[in-house]
Amino acid sequence: MAIVATLGKHDAMKADPDTNETSGLGRRRGNAREESSATYQRRRREIAEAAVRVFDRLGLQGASISAVAAELGINRASIYYYISSKEELFDEVLRAVAERNRIMAAEIAASDLPPPDKLRKLIVEIMVSYGEHYPLLYIYIRENLSQVSDRRTGWSKDMRDINRTIENAFIHIIEQGYADGSLRDIGPPKVIAFGMLGVVGWTHRWFRPATAEHSAREIGETYAEMMISGMRAN
């Protein structure tokens, strides 16, 4: 499982009520941040990876900081030196991975490849990302995050924007293929785009990288062939 290389320093240091430097916790968290950058980020990565395992087992709503601490075999109070809540940790890690996917999708859509090849590459790379960051993106799919607390509305808006960029990349490529004749017009581009994303997303029901017979890339390539072969004009 490769969550992210580094967690965002800005997010890690953002203000919250518990970080008031007049409080004991605030001072201890400040001391933790004064560790060497590499040590601090490594510890946050360890906490993030443990949290994702807990989220996968218990769901975001059922998980707790205590469960994350138990997963790491450390005292619960130690977790708070590095994060303020399970939601902060989940939101930060997921945003980093989703942003990478947004950039990847936009680059593929803007490339000089023929539309069918763009579509194939995008399907494969999305599936590969699901495998590389397992189970983070699947947790996001499974959880009902349509209703979030007020303090998470900024994150929720950012995630909707990221999702929209990825959806629009699919739609734009399909429209390109219709326009240049490389893809047969079999229906509304948005419907097709959502169908393709749905096929890949449904793998959350059965794909487990550690035990899967086929890799995420092999699955992505199979799905891409299945979905695009019927659309090619020649």
C-alpha positions in Angstrom: 0.0 0.0 0.0 1.5 3.3 -1.1 -0.5 6.1 0.5 1.5 9.2 -0.3 5.2 10.0 -0.3 4.6 13.0 2.1 1.6 14.5 3.7 1.0 18.1 3.2 2.9 20.3 5.5 0.4 23.1 5.3 -2.5 20.8 6.3 -0.4 19.3 9.0 0.1 22.7 10.6 -3.3 24.3 10.0 -4.9 25.8 13.0 -7.5 24.1 15.1 -8.9 24.7 18.6 -6.6 22.1 20.2 -3.4 23.6 18.9 -3.6 26.8 20.9 -0.1 27.1 22.1 -1.2 28.0 25.6 -2.6 24.5 26.1 -0.4 21.5 27.1 -1.4 19.6 24.0 -0.6 22.6 21.8 2.8 22.8 23.3 3.5 19.1 22.9 2.2 19.2 19.3 4.5 22.2 18.7 7.4 20.2 20.0 6.5 17.3 17.7 6.6 19.6 14.8 10.0 20.8 15.8 11.4 17.3 15.2 13.4 17.0 12.0 11.1 17.3 9.0 11.9 13.7 7.9 11.1 12.3 11.3 7.9 14.2 11.6 6.7 13.2 8.2 7.7 9.6 8.6 5.7 9.4 11.8 2.6 11.0 10.1 2.9 8.5 7.3 3.0 5.6 9.8 -0.1 7.0 11.4 -1.8 7.5 8.1 -1.1 3.9 6.9 -2.4 2.5 10.2 -5.5 4.7 10.0 -6.3 3.5 6.5 -6.2 -0.1 7.7 -8.6 0.8 10.5 -10.9 2.7 8.2 -11.0 -0.3 5.9 -12.0 -2.6 8.7 -14.4 -0.4 10.6 -15.5 2.2 8.2 -14.8 5.9 8.6 -17.7 6.4 11.0 -16.9 3.4 13.1 -13.2 4.1 13.4 -11.6 6.1 16.2 -8.3 7.6 17.2 -8.1 4.9 19.9 -8.4 2.2 17.3 -5.6 3.8 15.3 -3.4 4.0 18.4 -4.1 0.3 19.1 -3.2 -0.5 15.5 0.2 1.1 16.0 0.6 -0.2 19.6 1.1 3.3 21.0 -0.7 5.6 23.5 -3.7 7.4 22.2 -2.4 10.7 23.4 0.7 10.3 21.1 -1.5 10.4 18.0 -2.7 13.9 18.9 0.8 15.2 18.7 0.5 14.7 14.9 -3.2 15.0 14.0 -6.3 16.6 15.6 -9.0 14.1 14.4 -9.6 11.0 12.3 -11.4 13.2 9.7 -8.4 15.5 9.3 -6.2 12.6 8.7 -8.5 10.9 6.2 -9.3 14.1 4.4 -5.6 15.1 4.0 -4.4 11.7 2.7 -7.3 11.2 0.4 -7.0 14.7 -1.1 -3.3 14.1 -1.9 -4.1 10.9 -3.8 -7.2 12.3 -5.6 -5.2 15.4 -6.6 -2.6 13.2 -8.3 -5.4 11.4 -10.2 -6.8 14.8 -11.3 -3.5 15.9 -12.7 -3.0 12.5 -14.4 -6.5 12.6 -16.0 -6.0 16.2 -17.2 -2.6 15.4 -18.7 -3.9 12.4 -20.6 -6.9 14.3 -21.9 -4.6 17.1 -23.1 -2.1 14.7 -24.8 -1.6 14.1 -28.5 -2.7 10.5 -28.4 -5.7 9.4 -30.5 -8.9 9.5 -28.4 -9.2 5.7 -28.2 -5.7 5.4 -26.8 -6.3 8.3 -24.4 -9.4 6.5 -23.1 -7.6 3.3 -22.7 -4.7 4.9 -20.8 -7.1 6.8 -18.5 -9.1 3.7 -17.6 -5.9 1.7 -16.9 -4.2 4.4 -14.8 -7.3 5.0 -12.7 -7.5 1.3 -11.9 -3.7 1.2 -11.2 -4.2 4.1 -8.8 -6.9 2.1 -7.0 -4.5 -0.7 -6.6 -1.5 1.4 -5.6 -3.4 3.3 -2.9 -5.5 0.4 -1.8 -7.8 0.6 0.1 -8.0 4.4 0.4 -9.9 5.2 -2.7 -12.3 2.3 -2.1 -13.0 3.6 1.4 -14.0 6.9 -0.2 -16.3 5.1 -2.7 -17.9 3.0 0.1 -18.5 5.8 2.6 -21.5 8.1 2.4 -19.6 11.4 2.5 -22.4 13.4 0.9 -23.2 14.9 4.4 -20.1 16.2 6.2 -19.7 18.5 9.1 -19.4 22.3 8.5 -15.7 22.2 9.2 -15.2 19.7 6.3 -17.2 21.6 3.7 -14.1 23.1 2.1 -12.6 19.6 1.7 -15.9 18.3 0.4 -16.0 21.1 -2.3 -12.4 20.3 -3.3 -13.2 16.6 -3.7 -16.2 17.4 -5.8 -14.1 19.6 -8.0 -11.4 16.9 -8.3 -14.1 14.3 -9.2 -15.6 16.6 -11.8 -12.2 17.1 -13.5 -11.7 13.4 -13.8 -15.3 12.9 -15.1 -14.8 15.7 -17.6 -11.6 14.2 -18.8 -13.5 11.1 -19.8 -16.3 13.1 -21.4 -13.9 15.3 -23.3 -12.0 12.3 -24.8 -15.2 10.6 -25.9 -16.4 13.9 -27.5 -13.0 14.1 -29.3 -13.4 10.6 -30.5 -16.9 11.3 -31.8 -15.7 14.5 -33.6 -12.7 12.9 -35.4 -14.5 9.6 -36.1 -12.2 7.4 -34.2 -15.0 6.4 -31.8 -18.5 5.4 -32.8 -21.3 7.5 -31.4 -23.1 5.0 -29.3 -24.7 7.4 -26.8 -24.3 10.5 -24.7 -20.6 11.0 -23.7 -21.6 11.7 -20.0 -23.5 8.4 -19.7 -20.6 6.5 -21.2 -18.1 8.3 -19.0 -20.0 7.5 -15.9 -20.5 3.9 -17.0 -16.7 3.5 -17.4 -16.0 5.0 -14.0 -18.6 2.7 -12.5 -17.1 -0.4 -14.0 -13.7 0.5 -12.5 -15.2 1.6 -9.2 -17.2 -1.6 -8.7 -13.9 -3.4 -8.2 -14.2 -2.3 -4.6 -16.5 -5.2 -4.1 -14.0 -7.9 -4.9 -10.4 -6.6 -5.7 -7.8 -7.2 -3.0 -4.3 -6.6 -4.2 -2.7 -9.0 -1.8 -4.8 -12.0 -2.9 -5.9 -11.0 -6.4 -5.1 -13.4 -9.2 -4.5 -10.4 -11.5 -2.8 -7.1 -10.9 -4.7 -3.8 -11.0 -3.0 -3.0 -14.3 -4.1 -6.2 -15.9 -7.6 -5.6 -14.7 -7.5 -2.1 -16.0 -6.2 -3.3 -19.4 -9.0 -5.9 -19.6 -11.7 -3.4 -18.8 -10.3 -0.9 -21.2 -10.3 -3.4 -24.0 -13.8 -4.6 -23.1 -15.2 -1.1 -23.0 -13.4 0.5 -25.9 -13.4 -2.3 -28.4 -17.1 -1.8 -29.1 -16.6 1.9 -29.6 -13.8 1.9 -32.1 -14.8 3.0 -35.6 -12.3 0.7 -37.2 
